[in-house]
């Protein structure tokens, strides 16, 4: 092919080197294009997953607002309710299971309710004699957390009554009376039969005796009643204070075991008036009282030197404008959600 001799040998060697160079370059280009195709394929695979996770996180923020009342009404604690909702949504996002769920809202609602029930069953409150446990109050006025759906949370008085029920009875009662679920829907949500749901509701109502299901109606008269209440306390006017109360009024105090108090519960207009004046004389003479709304009921916040010391929630008779019950929360941990007006 090439002439013999030194020149022919050199030309043959050069041709072979050129051949191997072209072959190597061709292999390199094929590998490069193969790698590009593979990367593009992987990108096409990964990007939709990333977009799906972003979409699920945005939806989770909306669901957090929707799901909060379910957990809070069962647990009676805003912090625990947020934890339950957050745990359910975090697992849902991590599983990337939205596409495989037919009704995502129903699935998440059921998950939150069941986890809230499990959490409620695990609660073991050991109260010393004379102590009381009260739900964590939630502001429902202009200071409310609008990242949460507060329309569906129960009144404070009803939350207190619901502590008489088991976790399952409480859940059935809330779903039926507050969220208007049918017994078939409750059964599907709690994995029980519709008939058993009816039995649980009947049992719950029998334990509540007089469940206060009426919507709390706010009026200027209620605010006037509390202003007269504060004025009578400051003036140590026992007679006027008793006139503002029902004869069988009940007064509950929750200090969380951190704030000493004479008793967690007392009953009767005379006794409640006496305790209110005693507490005022000992602790609240320099307090500033702020009218607000808690769990859709009128309430008074007591500030001393700009620090929130107590939240008293009142049940006011809608026609007679007298106080039917007072629930005072002194536990600092349960007052954290309220921002000092100072």
TAFEN-V637005 format. One record per backbone hydrogen bond with DSSP energy under -0.5 kcal/mol. CO is the residue of the C=O (numbers start at 1). NH is the residue of the N-H. If there is no record, write none. Layout:
co = (CO & CO)
nh = (NH & NH)
//
This chain:
co = (5 & 6 & 7 & 8 & 9 & 10 & 11 & 12 & 13 & 14 & 15 & 16 & 17 & 18 & 19 & 20 & 21 & 22 & 23 & 24 & 25 & 26 & 27 & 28 & 29 & 30 & 31 & 32 & 33 & 34 & 35 & 36 & 37 & 38 & 39 & 40 & 41 & 42 & 43 & 44 & 45 & 46 & 47 & 48 & 49 & 50 & 51 & 52 & 53 & 54 & 55 & 56 & 57 & 58 & 59 & 60 & 61 & 62 & 63 & 64 & 65 & 67 & 68 & 69 & 70 & 71 & 72 & 76 & 77 & 78 & 79 & 80 & 81 & 82 & 83 & 84 & 85 & 86 & 87 & 88 & 89 & 90 & 91 & 92 & 92 & 93 & 97 & 98 & 100 & 103 & 104 & 105 & 106 & 107 & 108 & 109 & 110 & 111 & 112 & 113 & 114 & 115 & 116 & 117 & 118 & 119 & 120 & 124 & 125 & 128 & 130 & 138 & 141 & 144 & 145 & 148 & 150 & 155 & 156 & 157 & 158 & 159 & 160 & 161 & 162 & 166 & 167 & 168 & 169 & 170 & 171 & 172 & 173 & 174 & 174 & 175 & 182 & 183 & 184 & 185 & 186 & 187 & 187 & 193 & 194 & 195 & 196 & 197 & 198 & 199 & 200 & 201 & 202 & 203 & 204 & 205 & 208 & 211 & 216 & 219 & 219 & 220 & 221 & 222 & 223 & 224 & 225 & 226 & 227 & 228 & 229 & 230 & 231 & 232 & 233 & 236 & 237 & 238 & 239 & 240 & 241 & 242 & 244 & 246 & 247 & 249 & 250 & 251 & 252 & 253 & 253 & 254 & 254 & 255 & 255 & 258 & 264 & 266 & 268 & 269 & 270 & 271 & 272 & 273 & 274 & 275 & 276 & 277 & 278 & 279 & 279 & 280 & 280 & 284 & 288 & 290 & 292 & 293 & 294 & 295 & 297 & 298 & 299 & 300 & 301 & 301 & 302 & 302 & 303 & 304 & 307 & 310 & 311 & 311 & 312 & 313 & 314 & 315 & 315 & 317 & 322 & 323 & 324 & 325 & 326 & 326 & 327 & 327 & 328 & 328 & 329 & 331 & 331 & 332 & 333 & 335 & 337)
nh = (9 & 10 & 11 & 12 & 13 & 14 & 15 & 16 & 17 & 18 & 19 & 20 & 21 & 22 & 23 & 24 & 25 & 26 & 27 & 28 & 29 & 30 & 31 & 32 & 33 & 34 & 35 & 36 & 37 & 38 & 39 & 40 & 41 & 42 & 43 & 44 & 45 & 46 & 47 & 48 & 49 & 50 & 51 & 52 & 53 & 54 & 55 & 56 & 57 & 58 & 59 & 60 & 61 & 62 & 63 & 64 & 65 & 66 & 67 & 68 & 149 & 71 & 72 & 73 & 74 & 75 & 76 & 136 & 81 & 82 & 83 & 84 & 85 & 86 & 87 & 88 & 89 & 90 & 91 & 92 & 93 & 94 & 95 & 96 & 97 & 96 & 100 & 101 & 102 & 107 & 108 & 109 & 110 & 111 & 112 & 113 & 114 & 115 & 116 & 117 & 118 & 119 & 120 & 121 & 122 & 123 & 123 & 126 & 127 & 131 & 264 & 295 & 144 & 146 & 148 & 150 & 153 & 159 & 160 & 161 & 162 & 163 & 163 & 164 & 165 & 170 & 171 & 172 & 173 & 174 & 175 & 176 & 177 & 178 & 179 & 181 & 186 & 187 & 188 & 189 & 190 & 191 & 192 & 197 & 198 & 199 & 200 & 201 & 202 & 203 & 204 & 205 & 206 & 207 & 208 & 209 & 210 & 213 & 218 & 222 & 223 & 224 & 225 & 226 & 227 & 228 & 229 & 230 & 231 & 232 & 233 & 234 & 235 & 237 & 236 & 238 & 241 & 242 & 243 & 244 & 244 & 245 & 323 & 249 & 269 & 268 & 326 & 266 & 328 & 132 & 255 & 330 & 331 & 258 & 259 & 260 & 253 & 251 & 272 & 273 & 274 & 275 & 276 & 277 & 278 & 279 & 280 & 281 & 282 & 283 & 284 & 284 & 285 & 287 & 303 & 301 & 299 & 140 & 297 & 156 & 294 & 314 & 292 & 312 & 290 & 303 & 309 & 310 & 288 & 307 & 304 & 302 & 313 & 329 & 300 & 327 & 316 & 324 & 325 & 321 & 317 & 246 & 250 & 315 & 252 & 328 & 313 & 329 & 254 & 330 & 311 & 334 & 335 & 335 & 336 & 338 & 339)
//
